[in-house]
């Protein structure tokens, strides 16, 4: 399985819970390779180019633009989800679960977890959490150097939420529209121009990912950080990575909610084993374990009304929160993901913006 291995919490769940269980119950030996996004795409593309009949990968953790690129390459096996017994428990009618960046999954990837982006802030330093872009600008002007974002997935998701706030509601949904992107992104870069002199290091550079941001947040060099997982602050406080001064919130204009998925490379020689592992990962037992805030805090994709009363009570207890908003209180602020081309363009344009090459 190729997966992002940048979080020790997720690694522990996979190594200490999933790996021994699939070995014990199904005699499947599960091993992990570090990689996400472009690494997965490049790996499978290179195998295609080399004419390999059997991939070195049997299972991949993907979503969004990675799913889009792998489908363009015809590198995924499917449809297979309908063959999984536990797939009947998944709420595919929910557009935040049944679609991936506006794309129909069509059985070529299986939902695994569902999360919503939150801002994490030091509530002792931040008297009032900024509810809109204007309030944020006023805050950073009054407190320069304590706010920034990363130049990777989480940071680009933040920029995407600003782009969606700038555009008329719902106008960016559907297929990528170059004219609309140009029209509304111009205002986005102008807004960032206003923020830039007051950002960490005056916007001369941006963290490579949220991991160093978390460290700077804990050291109080930054007063804000971000998470694509709305329960992560609970986990970080439980593990003494964050102080109890940390809180999570969503601004009034909302934040992106999305799901992450599991796919099977088309050239895998162990497709049956991969399906067995995926079926276990979407079982009530495995979904409950990873939903516990002290384990991972990843949101389940299975429908609670498909479970017994006792199972529902276990999920409710596992997902209780103290420092993060309850999911029910931020569902109304959830923004659907846009077409993956928007994310691809934001990556490209932000890089050009940092290098002073973006014409807007």
C-alpha positions, 0 to 999 in steps of 0.5 A, a space after each residue: 500500500 502506498 500512502 502518505 506517512 507524514 503523521 505518526 498517529 495515522 502510521 500507528 493506526 495502520 501498523 498497530 491496528 490494521 496490519 495485525 488484524 488483516 494478517 490474523 483474520 485473512 492471512 494478508 501481509 500488508 506493507 507500506 510505501 511512503 508516497 502521495 499525490 504526484 509520487 503515486 501518479 509518477 510511480 504508476 505512469 513509470 510502470 506503464 512506460 516500462 511495460 510492466 505487467 505487474 505493478 509493485 503497488 496493490 493499494 493506494 490512498 488517493 483523492 481529488 487531483 490524484 484520482 483525476 490524473 490516475 483516471 486520465 492514465 487509465 491506471 486504476 482497476 474498477 469498478 470494484 466497490 460494488 463487490 465489497 460486502 461492507 460497501 452497502 454501509 457507505 452513504 454514497 448519496 452524500 455528495 461529500 462522500 459519493 463524489 470526489 472533487 466533483 467527479 463521480 467515483 464510478 466504483 474506481 475508488 472506495 470512500 475511506 474517511 470524511 473530514 472538514 478543514 478547520 483553522 486551529 488557533 491559540 484562543 489566549 492570543 486570539 481574542 476573536 476568531 476572524 470570521 471573514 477575510 476582512 476581519 483576518 486582514 485587520 487581525 494580521 495588520 494588528 498582529 504581524 508575523 503570526 499568520 501564514 499558510 503552507 504551499 502544499 495541499 492544506 494551504 491550497 485548500 485554504 486558497 480554494 476556500 477564499 476563491 469560493 468566497 470571492 465567487 458568487 455562491 456555487 458559481 464554480 461548481 461543475 467543470 473547470 471554467 477558465 474565464 471564471 477562474 481568471 476573473 475570481 482568482 485576480 481578486 484572490 491574488 490581490 487579497 493575498 497582496 494585502 495580507 503579504 506584508 503582515 504574514 510570517 516572514 512577510 510572505 517571502 516564503 511559506 512552510 512546505 507543509 502543515 507539519 512545520 506549521 504545527 511545530 511553530 504553532 506549538 512554539 507560539 511563533 504562529 498563532 494559527 495553523 490548519 488541519 484538513 481533519 476537523 478532529 485533529 486538534 483533539 488528537 494533538 492535545 490528547 498526545 500533548 503535542 498542542 497545549 489546551 489553549 488550542 481551539 478549532 473553528 470554521 469561519 462564517 464563509 465555510 471550509 472545504 469538506 471532502 472524503 479520501 479514498 482507496 484505489 487499486 492499481 490496474 496492474 496489481 496482481 493482488 486485487 482480491 487481497 486489496 479488496 479484502 483489505 479495503 472491505 476491512 477498512 470500511 467495516 464498522 469495527 475499523 471505522 470506529 477505531 479510526 474515528 476515536 479522537 485519541 487514535 486518529 479522529 478521522 470521520 467515518 463514511 458509513 451511515 449511522 442509520 445502517 448500524 445497530 443502536 449500540 454501534 451508533 452509541 459507540 461512534 457517538 462516544 468516540 467522536 465527542 469533542 472538547 476543543 473542536 466544534 462538533 461536526 453537526 455544528 459545522 456541517 452547514 458551513 461545509 463547502 463541496 470540493 471543486 473540479 480538480 483542475 482548480 486545485 492544479 491551477 492554484 498549485 501552479 499559480 501560487 508557485 508563480 506568485 511566490 516567484 513574482 511571475 504571475 500576471 494578474 
